């Protein structure tokens, strides 16, 4: 047996041995209920996974990644950063946020409404392996002076790109210092299921009485890295990463051009989407529109 073959065999065995199943479970610290669709993101790479309806998660990583920090993010829970090794084969408890809701004043409605940034152009796919959320900013301007309550969110998807899958949408206010998404305005966890090749979802949130803040708000599409959404993977090779559906669409928009409108959530933080500032995708935004009323 040649020395080269022995070296290659040793390297292959070493690499295979380094891959381990990173799995565990997240529970609510107060009531022991599963934390559903939490995103677990490695801060030194684009790897990540989401919890299932049972609060469990499972993915394959290199053993050395256990010494990396992960960021755990979920609607209505405090953001948490821990070393991955503290989640391995364990039950980890997340602390819920103590949200104080503003008083809702019911007024007579005059049935006025306005649609902000309706999608009118062609939609193309936005692919990204490390994408957790993509958020689109809607400023508070004279255009919506008549209407301040968020009634409907419409999300468009590219044709023939998605299998039947689930995602979550979130609504954030604006950080006055950074201009980035900050706190959740929609406090209910609302997962959405789309059918194969479905191109539009309309989400009625009238009952949540979300008022347009002075600085405007963000609507975010959140991808869920759960087995239900996975495709393009050999079932006999569970260590393969595969891909996750659905794929969000982006479209050309000329409104609100003076604002920074596109932000993505990767590696545990928000950052402005760079490739829509110049080049072929300049002026593109997520294919999301909102309807406001009085």
SEGU-47274 format. One record per residue (C-alpha): z, x, y; residue in one letter. Coordinates in Angstrom, 1 decimal. Layout:
N
pz|px|py|residuo
Z|X|Y|A
...
//
This chain:
294
pz|px|py|residuo
0.0|0.0|0.0|X
-1.1|1.5|3.3|X
1.4|2.3|6.0|X
-0.5|0.2|8.5|X
-0.2|-2.8|6.2|X
3.5|-2.3|5.8|X
4.0|-2.1|9.5|X
2.0|-5.3|10.2|X
3.8|-7.1|7.4|X
7.2|-6.1|8.9|X
6.1|-7.2|12.4|X
4.9|-10.6|11.1|X
8.1|-11.2|9.2|X
10.2|-10.2|12.2|X
8.4|-12.6|14.5|X
8.7|-15.5|12.1|X
12.4|-14.8|11.6|X
13.0|-14.9|15.3|X
11.8|-18.5|15.5|X
14.7|-21.0|15.2|X
15.1|-24.7|15.6|X
16.9|-25.4|18.8|X
18.5|-28.8|18.4|X
21.5|-30.8|19.5|X
22.7|-34.0|21.1|X
23.7|-35.1|24.6|X
26.3|-37.8|25.1|X
27.8|-39.6|28.1|X
31.2|-37.9|28.8|X
32.8|-41.3|29.7|X
31.7|-43.6|27.0|X
30.1|-41.4|24.3|X
26.7|-43.2|24.6|X
23.5|-41.3|24.0|X
21.9|-39.7|27.1|X
18.4|-41.0|26.9|X
15.3|-39.0|28.1|X
17.2|-36.1|29.6|X
15.0|-33.1|30.4|X
16.2|-29.7|29.2|X
14.2|-26.9|30.9|X
14.5|-23.2|30.3|X
14.9|-21.5|33.7|X
13.1|-18.3|32.8|X
10.0|-20.0|31.3|X
8.0|-23.2|31.2|X
9.5|-24.3|27.9|X
11.5|-27.5|27.6|X
12.2|-30.6|25.7|X
13.5|-34.2|26.3|X
16.2|-36.1|24.4|X
15.2|-39.2|22.4|X
16.7|-42.7|22.4|X
19.5|-41.3|20.2|X
20.2|-38.5|22.7|X
19.0|-35.9|20.2|X
16.5|-33.0|20.9|X
14.7|-30.5|18.7|X
12.2|-27.7|19.4|X
11.4|-24.2|18.1|X
12.2|-21.2|20.2|X
12.7|-17.5|19.7|X
16.2|-16.6|18.8|X
16.6|-14.4|21.9|X
16.0|-17.5|24.1|X
19.5|-18.7|23.2|X
20.8|-16.3|25.8|X
18.7|-18.0|28.5|X
20.0|-20.6|30.9|X
18.7|-24.1|30.7|X
18.8|-26.8|33.3|X
19.7|-30.4|32.1|X
18.4|-33.2|34.4|X
18.7|-36.9|33.8|X
18.7|-40.0|36.0|X
22.3|-41.0|36.9|X
23.8|-37.8|35.6|X
24.9|-34.6|37.3|X
22.5|-31.7|37.0|X
24.0|-29.1|34.6|X
23.1|-25.5|33.9|X
24.3|-23.9|30.7|X
23.3|-21.2|28.3|X
21.1|-22.5|25.5|X
23.4|-21.2|22.9|X
26.1|-23.7|24.0|X
23.7|-26.6|23.0|X
22.6|-25.2|19.7|X
23.7|-27.6|16.8|X
26.3|-29.1|19.1|X
27.2|-32.3|20.9|X
27.2|-31.7|24.6|X
28.7|-34.1|27.1|X
27.1|-34.9|30.5|X
29.1|-36.3|33.4|X
27.6|-39.4|35.0|X
27.2|-39.6|38.8|X
29.6|-41.9|40.7|X
27.1|-43.8|42.8|X
28.1|-45.9|45.8|X
25.6|-48.6|46.5|X
25.0|-49.9|50.0|X
25.5|-53.5|50.7|X
22.4|-55.6|50.3|X
21.7|-58.1|53.0|X
19.4|-61.0|52.0|X
17.1|-62.1|54.7|X
14.3|-64.7|54.9|X
11.1|-63.2|53.8|X
7.9|-63.9|55.6|X
5.7|-62.6|52.8|X
4.1|-59.8|54.7|X
3.0|-56.7|52.7|X
1.2|-53.4|53.1|X
-0.2|-51.0|50.5|X
0.3|-47.3|51.2|X
-2.4|-44.9|50.0|X
-4.3|-47.2|47.6|X
-6.3|-45.3|45.0|X
-10.0|-45.7|45.8|X
-11.7|-42.6|44.5|X
-12.4|-41.0|41.2|X
-9.4|-39.8|39.1|X
-9.2|-36.5|37.3|X
-6.6|-35.2|34.9|X
-3.7|-33.0|36.0|X
-2.7|-30.7|33.1|X
0.3|-28.4|33.1|X
2.3|-27.2|30.1|X
5.5|-26.8|32.1|X
5.3|-29.9|34.2|X
8.5|-32.1|34.2|X
7.8|-34.2|37.2|X
5.2|-34.6|39.9|X
6.2|-36.4|43.1|X
4.1|-37.9|45.9|X
5.5|-38.3|49.4|X
5.2|-41.5|51.3|X
6.2|-41.1|55.0|X
7.7|-43.8|57.1|X
5.1|-44.5|59.8|X
3.9|-47.2|62.1|X
1.5|-48.3|59.3|X
4.5|-49.9|57.5|X
6.5|-51.0|60.5|X
6.3|-54.6|59.4|X
7.5|-53.9|55.9|X
10.4|-51.8|54.7|X
11.2|-52.9|51.2|X
9.6|-51.2|48.2|X
8.1|-54.0|45.9|X
5.6|-52.4|43.6|X
4.5|-48.9|42.3|X
1.0|-48.5|40.9|X
0.2|-45.4|38.8|X
-3.3|-44.6|37.8|X
-4.3|-42.5|34.8|X
-7.6|-40.7|33.9|X
-9.9|-42.5|31.4|X
-9.9|-41.5|27.7|X
-7.1|-38.9|28.2|X
-3.9|-40.5|26.8|X
-2.5|-41.7|23.5|X
0.1|-44.5|23.4|X
3.0|-42.9|25.1|X
6.1|-43.2|27.3|X
7.0|-41.9|30.7|X
9.6|-42.5|33.4|X
9.1|-43.0|37.1|X
11.7|-42.1|39.7|X
12.1|-42.7|43.4|X
13.8|-40.0|45.6|X
14.9|-39.8|49.2|X
14.0|-36.7|51.2|X
16.1|-33.6|51.8|X
16.3|-33.3|55.6|X
16.5|-29.5|55.4|X
13.8|-28.7|52.9|X
11.6|-31.8|52.9|X
11.7|-31.9|49.1|X
12.9|-34.7|46.8|X
16.7|-35.0|46.7|X
18.6|-38.1|45.4|X
17.5|-41.0|43.2|X
17.0|-44.3|45.0|X
16.1|-46.2|41.9|X
19.3|-46.0|39.8|X
18.1|-47.8|36.7|X
16.5|-45.9|33.8|X
13.2|-47.6|33.3|X
11.0|-46.0|30.7|X
7.4|-47.2|30.7|X
5.0|-47.4|27.7|X
1.2|-47.2|28.1|X
-1.4|-48.0|25.5|X
-4.1|-45.6|24.4|X
-6.6|-45.0|27.2|X
-4.8|-47.4|29.5|X
-5.7|-46.4|33.1|X
-3.3|-48.3|35.3|X
0.4|-49.4|35.3|X
1.9|-51.7|37.9|X
5.7|-51.6|38.2|X
7.4|-54.5|39.9|X
10.8|-53.3|41.3|X
11.4|-56.2|43.7|X
14.8|-56.9|42.3|X
16.1|-53.4|43.1|X
16.0|-53.8|46.9|X
15.0|-50.3|47.8|X
14.6|-49.9|51.5|X
12.2|-47.3|53.0|X
14.5|-44.5|54.4|X
13.9|-43.1|57.9|X
12.4|-39.9|56.4|X
10.3|-41.8|53.8|X
10.5|-41.4|50.1|X
9.0|-39.8|47.0|X
7.6|-41.6|43.9|X
7.7|-39.3|40.9|X
6.0|-39.4|37.5|X
8.3|-37.9|34.9|X
6.9|-36.6|31.6|X
9.0|-37.1|28.5|X
8.9|-34.3|25.9|X
9.8|-36.5|22.9|X
8.2|-36.8|19.4|X
6.6|-40.2|20.3|X
4.5|-38.5|23.0|X
3.4|-35.4|21.0|X
-0.1|-34.8|19.8|X
-2.5|-32.0|18.8|X
0.1|-30.5|16.3|X
-0.1|-29.7|12.7|X
2.6|-31.9|11.0|X
3.1|-29.1|8.4|X
4.0|-26.6|11.1|X
6.9|-28.0|13.0|X
7.3|-24.8|15.0|X
4.0|-25.4|16.8|X
4.5|-26.6|20.4|X
1.6|-29.1|20.6|X
0.9|-31.2|23.7|X
2.5|-34.3|25.3|X
1.0|-37.5|26.6|X
0.5|-39.1|29.1|X
-1.4|-37.0|31.5|X
-1.1|-38.0|35.1|X
-4.2|-38.4|37.3|X
-4.9|-37.0|40.8|X
-7.3|-38.3|43.3|X
-8.7|-37.4|46.8|X
-6.8|-38.8|49.7|X
-7.3|-38.4|53.5|X
-4.2|-40.4|54.7|X
-1.0|-38.7|55.8|X
-2.8|-35.3|55.8|X
-0.3|-33.7|58.2|X
2.5|-34.1|55.7|X
3.3|-32.0|52.6|X
2.8|-34.7|50.0|X
2.8|-33.0|46.5|X
5.8|-31.5|44.8|X
6.4|-30.5|41.1|X
9.6|-30.0|39.3|X
9.5|-26.9|37.1|X
12.2|-24.4|35.9|X
14.9|-26.7|37.3|X
13.8|-26.9|40.9|X
11.3|-28.6|43.2|X
8.4|-26.7|44.7|X
5.3|-27.7|46.7|X
2.2|-28.0|44.6|X
0.1|-25.0|45.7|X
-3.4|-25.7|44.3|X
-3.9|-28.9|46.4|X
-3.7|-26.9|49.7|X
-7.0|-25.0|49.2|X
-10.0|-24.7|46.9|X
-11.6|-27.3|44.7|X
-8.6|-29.6|44.6|X
-7.7|-29.4|48.3|X
-6.6|-32.9|49.6|X
-5.9|-34.2|46.1|X
-2.7|-36.2|45.5|X
-1.1|-37.9|42.4|X
-2.9|-41.2|41.8|X
0.1|-43.3|42.9|X
0.3|-46.1|45.5|X
3.1|-48.3|46.6|X
3.4|-51.8|48.0|X
5.9|-52.6|50.7|X
7.0|-56.0|52.0|X
9.5|-57.5|54.4|X
//
